[in-house]
Amino acid sequence: MAFNPLPEEGKPGGMADRVGSAAGGDRGPGGAERGDGQAGGYAQGEEVPLRGYAVLAGTYAGATALFALRVRRSGRTLPSRVPPWDLLLLGAATYKASRLLAKDKITSLVRAPFTRRTGTISASEVMDEPRGHGLRRATGELLACPFCLAAWAATSLVCGYVVAPRATRLVAGGLGAVTISDWLQYAWSFTQERAEG
C-alpha cells in the first residue's frame, strides 16, 4: 500500500504515522506497539503523527532558509534592530493573525479539510480538533492551535518586514487595530454585564 499523507477519514493511508497503531508499526520489547518505529513509547495510547510534524517542520525550516538565502543573494541589508513600536505592532499582528486562522468562523474553510468543529466559544470563535492521520492530522493540530500558528505568522510578518517594511507595518497596523477593537469589545461587554447586575 502506498503512503498517503492525507488519507480520507476512515480510509487506509497514513498508517505509518499512527503511533500506537498495530497496523502502522511494529512491536517493540515486551510486545509494546511502536507506531512508526521512531516514536515507540513516546506517547502511550495517544496518536502522535511524528512524520507529519517532520514534514511541517521541514517545510517551515526550508521556506525560512530559502527566504534568507534569497535575501542574502539580493544584497538587501537586514535591519540592524527592530524599534520597540514595530516589535509591539508585529506582536499584536501575530496574535490576531494566528487567532483569525485558528479560531475564526470565516476561516473554517481553510481548516475544514484537516479539522472537525467541536463547539463554539465567545466572540464567535470556534473550537476545532484535528482529524485524520499522518500529515493531515499534524496539519489539523497546527491549524487548530493559535499558539502553534503564531510562529508561522510571526515568521511571515518578519519576512515581510525585511523586504517591504512599510507594507508590512500597514498590514500589521490593520491586524493591530482589530486586536485593540477585540479588547475594547470585551471591555464593553464586561462593563455592561457588571452594570446590569
Accessible surface in RSA format (square Angstrom, percent):
REM  Atomic radii and reference values for relative SASA: ProtOr
REM  Chains: A
REM  Algorithm: Lee & Richards
REM  Probe-radius: 1.40
REM  Slices: 20
REM RES _ NUM      All-atoms   Total-Side   Main-Chain    Non-polar    All polar
REM                ABS   REL    ABS   REL    ABS   REL    ABS   REL    ABS   REL
RES MET A   1   179.27  92.8  88.22  58.4  91.05 216.8 100.19  85.2  79.08 104.8
RES ALA A   2    88.06  81.0  65.17 100.6  22.89  52.1  75.52 106.3  12.55  33.2
RES PHE A   3   107.76  53.9  79.18  49.0  28.57  74.4  82.68  50.1  25.08  71.8
RES ASN A   4    62.13  42.8  60.79  58.7   1.35   3.2  17.38  41.8  44.75  43.3
RES PRO A   5    47.34  34.5  47.34  43.2   0.00   0.0  47.34  39.1   0.00   0.0
RES LEU A   6    81.73  45.5  68.62  49.1  13.10  32.9  68.62  48.2  13.10  35.3
RES PRO A   7     1.41   1.0   0.76   0.7   0.64   2.3   1.09   0.9   0.32   2.0
RES GLU A   8   115.19  66.1 111.00  84.0   4.19  10.0  40.83  79.0  74.37  60.7
RES GLU A   9    90.20  51.8  70.15  53.1  20.05  47.7  46.80  90.5  43.40  35.4
RES GLY A  10    76.46  94.3   0.00   N/A  76.46  94.3  41.56 114.1  34.90  78.2
RES LYS A  11   113.48  55.4 111.19  68.2   2.28   5.4  66.24  59.6  47.23  50.3
RES PRO A  12    87.17  63.5  71.41  65.1  15.76  57.3  74.65  61.6  12.52  77.8
RES GLY A  13     5.84   7.2   0.00   N/A   5.84   7.2   1.35   3.7   4.50  10.1
RES GLY A  14     0.78   1.0   0.00   N/A   0.78   1.0   0.03   0.1   0.75   1.7
RES MET A  15    34.45  17.8  34.45  22.8   0.00   0.0  33.10  28.1   1.35   1.8
RES ALA A  16    29.84  27.4  27.01  41.7   2.83   6.4  27.53  38.8   2.31   6.1
RES ASP A  17     0.67   0.5   0.67   0.7   0.00   0.0   0.00   0.0   0.67   0.7
RES ARG A  18    49.00  20.6  49.00  25.0   0.00   0.0   4.86   6.6  44.13  26.7
RES VAL A  19    10.67   7.0   4.44   4.0   6.22  15.0   4.44   3.9   6.22  16.9
RES GLY A  20    32.90  40.6   0.00   N/A  32.90  40.6  13.88  38.1  19.03  42.6
RES SER A  21    18.94  16.0  12.21  16.3   6.73  15.5  14.13  30.1   4.81   6.7
RES ALA A  22    60.25  55.4  38.30  59.1  21.95  49.9  41.20  58.0  19.05  50.5
RES ALA A  23    77.80  71.5  35.87  55.4  41.93  95.4  48.20  67.9  29.60  78.4
RES GLY A  24    14.92  18.4   0.00   N/A  14.92  18.4   5.05  13.9   9.86  22.1
RES GLY A  25    28.99  35.8   0.00   N/A  28.99  35.8  11.45  31.4  17.54  39.3
RES ASP A  26    72.48  50.8  63.95  63.7   8.52  20.2  42.68 100.5  29.79  29.7
RES ARG A  27   134.81  56.6 109.90  56.0  24.90  59.3  49.16  67.2  85.64  51.9
RES GLY A  28    10.70  13.2   0.00   N/A  10.70  13.2   3.61   9.9   7.09  15.9
RES PRO A  29   125.10  91.2 100.47  91.6  24.63  89.5 114.07  94.2  11.03  68.6
RES GLY A  30    91.80 113.2   0.00   N/A  91.80 113.2  46.34 127.2  45.46 101.8
RES GLY A  31    36.33  44.8   0.00   N/A  36.33  44.8  24.90  68.3  11.43  25.6
RES ALA A  32    50.78  46.7  40.18  62.0  10.60  24.1  50.74  71.5   0.03   0.1
RES GLU A  33    58.48  33.6  45.58  34.5  12.90  30.7  13.49  26.1  44.99  36.7
RES ARG A  34    79.28  33.3  79.28  40.4   0.00   0.0  14.13  19.3  65.15  39.5
RES GLY A  35     0.20   0.2   0.00   N/A   0.20   0.2   0.00   0.0   0.20   0.5
RES ASP A  36    11.68   8.2   0.53   0.5  11.15  26.4   3.76   8.8   7.92   7.9
RES GLY A  37    32.34  39.9   0.00   N/A  32.34  39.9  13.42  36.8  18.91  42.4
RES GLN A  38   150.11  83.9 116.54  85.2  33.57  79.9  31.47  67.0 118.64  90.0
RES ALA A  39     2.19   2.0   0.00   0.0   2.19   5.0   2.19   3.1   0.00   0.0
RES GLY A  40    38.13  47.0   0.00   N/A  38.13  47.0   8.08  22.2  30.06  67.3
RES GLY A  41    48.67  60.0   0.00   N/A  48.67  60.0  19.71  54.1  28.96  64.9
RES TYR A  42   150.16  70.1 119.32  67.9  30.84  80.2  79.19  59.5  70.97  87.5
RES ALA A  43    18.23  16.8   8.99  13.9   9.24  21.0  16.82  23.7   1.41   3.7
RES GLN A  44   137.24  76.7 107.58  78.6  29.66  70.6  62.32 132.7  74.92  56.8
RES GLY A  45    88.12 108.7   0.00   N/A  88.12 108.7  44.70 122.7  43.42  97.2
RES GLU A  46   107.51  61.7 103.04  78.0   4.47  10.6  34.61  66.9  72.90  59.5
RES GLU A  47    43.88  25.2  32.12  24.3  11.76  28.0  14.75  28.5  29.13  23.8
RES VAL A  48     9.61   6.3   9.41   8.5   0.20   0.5   9.61   8.4   0.00   0.0
RES PRO A  49     0.00   0.0   0.00   0.0   0.00   0.0   0.00   0.0   0.00   0.0
RES LEU A  50    50.10  27.9  46.05  32.9   4.05  10.2  46.26  32.5   3.85  10.3
RES ARG A  51   100.19  42.1  98.23  50.1   1.96   4.7  40.45  55.3  59.74  36.2
RES GLY A  52     0.92   1.1   0.00   N/A   0.92   1.1   0.78   2.1   0.14   0.3
RES TYR A  53    77.70  36.3  74.90  42.6   2.81   7.3  61.28  46.1  16.42  20.2
RES ALA A  54    64.74  59.5  48.47  74.8  16.27  37.0  56.85  80.1   7.89  20.9
RES VAL A  55    75.48  49.7  67.34  61.0   8.14  19.6  74.25  64.5   1.23   3.3
RES LEU A  56    28.64  15.9  28.64  20.5   0.00   0.0  28.64  20.1   0.00   0.0
RES ALA A  57    61.05  56.1  51.84  80.0   9.21  20.9  58.78  82.8   2.26   6.0
RES GLY A  58    43.00  53.0   0.00   N/A  43.00  53.0  34.55  94.8   8.45  18.9
RES THR A  59    74.29  52.8  63.65  64.5  10.64  25.4  55.39  74.4  18.91  28.6
RES TYR A  60    68.23  31.9  66.66  37.9   1.57   4.1  48.99  36.8  19.25  23.7
RES ALA A  61    58.52  53.8  51.22  79.0   7.30  16.6  55.58  78.3   2.94   7.8
RES GLY A  62    38.95  48.0   0.00   N/A  38.95  48.0  34.14  93.7   4.81  10.8
RES ALA A  63    60.21  55.4  47.75  73.7  12.46  28.3  53.47  75.3   6.73  17.8
RES THR A  64    50.74  36.1  48.49  49.2   2.25   5.4  48.51  65.2   2.22   3.4
RES ALA A  65    60.71  55.8  50.58  78.0  10.14  23.1  57.20  80.6   3.51   9.3
RES LEU A  66   106.69  59.4 102.99  73.7   3.70   9.3 106.00  74.4   0.69   1.9
RES PHE A  67    52.32  26.2  48.89  30.3   3.43   8.9  51.87  31.4   0.46   1.3
RES ALA A  68    56.54  52.0  48.25  74.5   8.29  18.9  52.48  73.9   4.06  10.7
RES LEU A  69    77.42  43.1  73.57  52.6   3.85   9.7  77.10  54.1   0.32   0.9
RES ARG A  70   170.86  71.7 164.49  83.9   6.37  15.2  42.35  57.9 128.51  77.9
RES VAL A  71    11.91   7.8  10.06   9.1   1.85   4.5  11.87  10.3   0.04   0.1
RES ARG A  72   197.56  82.9 178.43  91.0  19.13  45.5  57.99  79.2 139.57  84.6
RES ARG A  73   189.94  79.7 153.50  78.2  36.44  86.8  58.50  79.9 131.44  79.7
RES SER A  74    73.80  62.4  31.93  42.6  41.87  96.4  43.69  93.0  30.11  42.2
RES GLY A  75    58.21  71.8   0.00   N/A  58.21  71.8  36.00  98.8  22.21  49.7
RES ARG A  76   110.84  46.5  90.87  46.3  19.96  47.5  25.55  34.9  85.29  51.7
RES THR A  77   119.57  85.0 102.58 104.0  16.99  40.5  75.67 101.6  43.90  66.4
RES LEU A  78   117.09  65.2  97.30  69.6  19.78  49.7  97.41  68.4  19.68  53.0
RES PRO A  79    59.73  43.5  30.63  27.9  29.10 105.8  42.68  35.2  17.05 105.9
RES SER A  80   121.28 102.5  75.85 101.2  45.42 104.6  57.14 121.7  64.14  89.9
RES ARG A  81   161.31  67.7 146.23  74.5  15.08  35.9  71.49  97.7  89.82  54.4
RES VAL A  82    61.67  40.6  43.36  39.3  18.31  44.1  43.36  37.7  18.31  49.7
RES PRO A  83    45.11  32.9  45.11  41.1   0.00   0.0  45.11  37.2   0.00   0.0
RES PRO A  84   103.97  75.8  96.65  88.1   7.32  26.6  99.61  82.2   4.36  27.1
RES TRP A  85   167.29  67.1 161.51  78.2   5.79  13.6 147.59  78.7  19.70  32.0
RES ASP A  86     6.72   4.7   6.33   6.3   0.40   0.9   1.14   2.7   5.59   5.6
RES LEU A  87   113.90  63.4 111.53  79.8   2.37   6.0 111.53  78.3   2.37   6.4
RES LEU A  88   118.15  65.8 112.93  80.8   5.22  13.1 118.11  82.9   0.04   0.1
RES LEU A  89    25.63  14.3  23.42  16.8   2.21   5.6  25.58  18.0   0.05   0.1
RES LEU A  90    14.46   8.1  14.20  10.2   0.25   0.6  14.46  10.2   0.00   0.0
RES GLY A  91    40.03  49.4   0.00   N/A  40.03  49.4  33.98  93.3   6.05  13.5
RES ALA A  92    28.17  25.9  20.87  32.2   7.30  16.6  26.50  37.3   1.67   4.4
RES ALA A  93     0.00   0.0   0.00   0.0   0.00   0.0   0.00   0.0   0.00   0.0
RES THR A  94    16.40  11.7  16.40  16.6   0.00   0.0  14.12  19.0   2.28   3.4
RES TYR A  95    84.28  39.3  78.76  44.8   5.52  14.4  65.74  49.4  18.53  22.8
RES LYS A  96    17.53   8.6  17.53  10.8   0.00   0.0   0.91   0.8  16.62  17.7
RES ALA A  97    18.43  16.9  16.76  25.9   1.66   3.8  18.43  26.0   0.00   0.0
RES SER A  98     3.14   2.7   3.14   4.2   0.00   0.0   0.00   0.0   3.14   4.4
RES ARG A  99    49.31  20.7  48.35  24.6   0.96   2.3   5.98   8.2  43.33  26.3
RES LEU A 100    54.66  30.4  53.81  38.5   0.86   2.2  54.66  38.4   0.00   0.0
RES LEU A 101    65.89  36.7  65.53  46.9   0.36   0.9  65.53  46.0   0.36   1.0
RES ALA A 102     0.53   0.5   0.00   0.0   0.53   1.2   0.00   0.0   0.53   1.4
RES LYS A 103    16.43   8.0  16.43  10.1   0.00   0.0   7.13   6.4   9.30   9.9
RES ASP A 104    38.11  26.7  37.28  37.1   0.83   2.0   1.84   4.3  36.27  36.2
RES LYS A 105    90.35  44.1  81.51  50.0   8.84  21.1  37.75  34.0  52.61  56.0
RES ILE A 106   136.22  77.5 129.52  96.5   6.71  16.2 132.99  95.8   3.23   8.8
RES THR A 107    27.57  19.6  27.17  27.5   0.40   1.0  27.57  37.0   0.00   0.0
RES SER A 108    24.70  20.9  24.44  32.6   0.26   0.6  24.45  52.1   0.26   0.4
RES LEU A 109   135.81  75.6 114.52  81.9  21.29  53.5 121.82  85.6  13.99  37.7
RES VAL A 110    64.00  42.1  56.44  51.1   7.56  18.2  61.67  53.6   2.33   6.3
RES ARG A 111     0.54   0.2   0.54   0.3   0.00   0.0   0.54   0.7   0.00   0.0
RES ALA A 112    47.63  43.8  42.49  65.6   5.14  11.7  47.48  66.9   0.15   0.4
RES PRO A 113    65.85  48.0  57.63  52.5   8.22  29.9  64.72  53.4   1.13   7.0
RES PHE A 114    41.06  20.5  41.06  25.4   0.00   0.0  41.06  24.9   0.00   0.0
RES THR A 115     6.38   4.5   2.14   2.2   4.24  10.1   0.00   0.0   6.38   9.6
RES ARG A 116   101.13  42.5  95.77  48.8   5.36  12.8  52.98  72.4  48.15  29.2
RES ARG A 117   115.11  48.3  88.54  45.1  26.57  63.3  41.91  57.3  73.19  44.4
RES THR A 118    79.43  56.5  38.85  39.4  40.57  96.7  38.16  51.3  41.26  62.4
RES GLY A 119    29.51  36.4   0.00   N/A  29.51  36.4  29.18  80.1   0.33   0.7
RES THR A 120    86.36  61.4  60.00  60.8  26.36  62.8  27.05  36.3  59.31  89.7
RES ILE A 121    69.52  39.6  52.10  38.8  17.42  42.0  61.63  44.4   7.89  21.4
RES SER A 122    75.59  63.9  57.85  77.2  17.73  40.9  50.14 106.8  25.45  35.7
RES ALA A 123    69.41  63.8  25.74  39.7  43.67  99.3  44.58  62.8  24.82  65.8
RES SER A 124    72.57  61.3  60.66  81.0  11.91  27.4  28.45  60.6  44.12  61.8
RES GLU A 125    20.76  11.9  20.76  15.7   0.00   0.0   6.22  12.0  14.54  11.9
RES VAL A 126     0.01   0.0   0.01   0.0   0.00   0.0   0.01   0.0   0.00   0.0
RES MET A 127    77.68  40.2  77.68  51.4   0.00   0.0  69.73  59.3   7.96  10.5
RES ASP A 128    15.98  11.2   4.73   4.7  11.25  26.6   0.35   0.8  15.63  15.6
RES GLU A 129    72.95  41.9  72.29  54.7   0.66   1.6  19.13  37.0  53.82  43.9
RES PRO A 130    28.03  20.4  23.47  21.4   4.56  16.6  23.47  19.4   4.56  28.3
RES ARG A 131    58.68  24.6  56.27  28.7   2.41   5.7   3.20   4.4  55.48  33.6
RES GLY A 132     5.59   6.9   0.00   N/A   5.59   6.9   1.70   4.7   3.88   8.7
RES HIS A 133    35.93  19.6  35.93  25.0   0.00   0.0  21.66  22.3  14.27  16.6
RES GLY A 134     0.00   0.0   0.00   N/A   0.00   0.0   0.00   0.0   0.00   0.0
RES LEU A 135    30.71  17.1  30.71  22.0   0.00   0.0  30.71  21.6   0.00   0.0
RES ARG A 136    25.33  10.6  25.33  12.9   0.00   0.0   3.91   5.4  21.42  13.0
RES ARG A 137    56.09  23.5  56.09  28.6   0.00   0.0   0.11   0.2  55.97  33.9
RES ALA A 138     1.08   1.0   0.00   0.0   1.08   2.5   0.00   0.0   1.08   2.9
RES THR A 139    19.44  13.8  19.44  19.7   0.00   0.0  16.25  21.8   3.19   4.8
RES GLY A 140     0.00   0.0   0.00   N/A   0.00   0.0   0.00   0.0   0.00   0.0
RES GLU A 141    45.54  26.1  40.15  30.4   5.39  12.8  24.40  47.2  21.14  17.3
RES LEU A 142    24.39  13.6  21.33  15.3   3.06   7.7  23.67  16.6   0.71   1.9
RES LEU A 143    20.40  11.4  20.40  14.6   0.00   0.0  20.40  14.3   0.00   0.0
RES ALA A 144    13.57  12.5   6.06   9.4   7.51  17.1   6.29   8.9   7.28  19.3
RES CYS A 145    31.76  24.0  29.60  33.0   2.16   5.1  14.56  36.9  17.20  18.5
RES PRO A 146    14.42  10.5  13.28  12.1   1.14   4.1  13.66  11.3   0.75   4.7
RES PHE A 147   174.72  87.4 158.23  98.0  16.49  42.9 160.49  97.3  14.23  40.7
RES CYS A 148    58.48  44.2  45.06  50.3  13.41  31.5  17.86  45.3  40.61  43.8
RES LEU A 149     8.69   4.8   8.37   6.0   0.33   0.8   8.37   5.9   0.33   0.9
RES ALA A 150    28.25  26.0  27.60  42.6   0.65   1.5  27.93  39.3   0.32   0.9
RES ALA A 151    54.40  50.0  43.74  67.5  10.67  24.3  52.56  74.0   1.85   4.9
RES TRP A 152    75.43  30.3  72.89  35.3   2.54   6.0  59.70  31.8  15.72  25.5
RES ALA A 153    11.54  10.6   3.15   4.9   8.39  19.1  10.72  15.1   0.82   2.2
RES ALA A 154    33.68  31.0  32.94  50.8   0.75   1.7  33.68  47.4   0.00   0.0
RES THR A 155    30.54  21.7  26.46  26.8   4.08   9.7  22.09  29.7   8.45  12.8
RES SER A 156    74.98  63.4  60.91  81.3  14.06  32.4  36.18  77.0  38.80  54.4
RES LEU A 157    19.96  11.1  18.45  13.2   1.51   3.8  19.96  14.0   0.00   0.0
RES VAL A 158    74.97  49.3  74.97  67.9   0.00   0.0  74.97  65.1   0.00   0.0
RES CYS A 159    24.84  18.8  24.53  27.4   0.31   0.7  12.43  31.5  12.41  13.4
RES GLY A 160    18.77  23.2   0.00   N/A  18.77  23.2  17.83  48.9   0.94   2.1
RES TYR A 161    11.44   5.3  10.37   5.9   1.06   2.8   6.09   4.6   5.35   6.6
RES VAL A 162    20.23  13.3  11.68  10.6   8.56  20.6  11.86  10.3   8.37  22.7
RES VAL A 163    60.07  39.5  45.31  41.0  14.76  35.6  45.31  39.4  14.76  40.0
RES ALA A 164    41.02  37.7  35.39  54.6   5.63  12.8  41.02  57.8   0.00   0.0
RES PRO A 165    52.05  37.9  52.05  47.4   0.00   0.0  52.05  43.0   0.00   0.0
RES ARG A 166   204.58  85.9 196.43 100.1   8.15  19.4  73.78 100.8 130.80  79.3
RES ALA A 167    55.84  51.3  48.97  75.6   6.88  15.6  53.98  76.0   1.86   4.9
RES THR A 168    10.66   7.6   7.28   7.4   3.38   8.1   5.17   6.9   5.50   8.3
RES ARG A 169    86.72  36.4  83.09  42.4   3.63   8.6  36.74  50.2  49.98  30.3
RES LEU A 170   140.93  78.5 131.28  93.9   9.64  24.2 136.86  96.1   4.06  10.9
RES VAL A 171    85.98  56.6  78.04  70.6   7.95  19.1  84.66  73.6   1.32   3.6
RES ALA A 172     0.18   0.2   0.18   0.3   0.00   0.0   0.18   0.2   0.00   0.0
RES GLY A 173    26.28  32.4   0.00   N/A  26.28  32.4  20.04  55.0   6.24  14.0
RES GLY A 174    39.07  48.2   0.00   N/A  39.07  48.2  35.89  98.5   3.18   7.1
RES LEU A 175    33.39  18.6  32.18  23.0   1.21   3.1  32.29  22.7   1.11   3.0
RES GLY A 176     4.31   5.3   0.00   N/A   4.31   5.3   4.22  11.6   0.08   0.2
RES ALA A 177    59.43  54.6  49.78  76.8   9.65  21.9  53.73  75.7   5.69  15.1
RES VAL A 178    64.89  42.7  63.46  57.5   1.43   3.4  64.85  56.3   0.04   0.1
RES THR A 179    12.97   9.2  12.97  13.2   0.00   0.0  12.97  17.4   0.00   0.0
RES ILE A 180   111.27  63.3 109.41  81.5   1.86   4.5 111.27  80.1   0.00   0.0
RES SER A 181    48.24  40.8  44.88  59.9   3.35   7.7  24.45  52.1  23.79  33.3
RES ASP A 182    36.68  25.7  34.67  34.5   2.01   4.8   9.30  21.9  27.37  27.3
RES TRP A 183   147.35  59.1 144.11  69.8   3.24   7.6 135.83  72.4  11.52  18.7
RES LEU A 184   116.17  64.7 112.49  80.5   3.69   9.3 112.85  79.3   3.33   9.0
RES GLN A 185   112.48  62.9 110.82  81.0   1.66   4.0  34.67  73.8  77.81  59.0
RES TYR A 186    88.93  41.5  84.94  48.3   3.99  10.4  71.32  53.6  17.61  21.7
RES ALA A 187    53.00  48.7  43.98  67.9   9.02  20.5  52.40  73.8   0.60   1.6
RES TRP A 188   163.47  65.6 159.66  77.3   3.82   9.0 147.75  78.8  15.73  25.5
RES SER A 189    50.43  42.6  49.03  65.4   1.40   3.2  21.70  46.2  28.72  40.2
RES PHE A 190   119.39  59.7 116.68  72.3   2.72   7.1 118.89  72.1   0.50   1.4
RES THR A 191    79.63  56.6  76.71  77.8   2.92   7.0  57.44  77.2  22.18  33.5
RES GLN A 192    82.27  46.0  77.34  56.5   4.93  11.7  18.57  39.5  63.70  48.3
RES GLU A 193   119.22  68.4 109.32  82.7   9.90  23.6  43.25  83.6  75.98  62.0
RES ARG A 194   173.29  72.8 147.82  75.4  25.48  60.7  41.25  56.4 132.04  80.0
RES ALA A 195    88.91  81.8  45.41  70.1  43.50  99.0  57.79  81.4  31.12  82.4
RES GLU A 196   137.26  78.8  97.20  73.5  40.06  95.4  47.77  92.4  89.49  73.1
RES GLY A 197    97.67 120.4   0.00   N/A  97.67 120.4  50.22 137.8  47.45 106.3
END  Absolute sums over single chains surface
CHAIN  1 A    12063.4       9632.7       2430.8       7848.8       4214.6
END  Absolute sums over all chains
TOTAL         12063.4       9632.7       2430.8       7848.8       4214.6
